[in-house]
Amino acid sequence: MQLWPMHDMIGGFWIFGMLLMLIFWILVIIGLVLLIRYLWEGGATRRETESALEVLKKRYARGEISKEEFEERKRDLY
């Protein structure tokens, strides 16, 4: 008479549980790496580059170009 007739089946579940735990931790690590990478690279892409018109407006506001030059370049942009 066997004490644990389902001994082989329980061993199979133990291995299956270990594999699930391993997959879980691999997914957690991959998720953390992707999150850190997104935050690291996201900071650089969040800084929007200025449009040509914005640069032109700033140059005009600083007095680097005249009103005529501003209007001419603005027409060139559109």
Beta strands, then each sheet from edge to edge (+ up, - down):
end
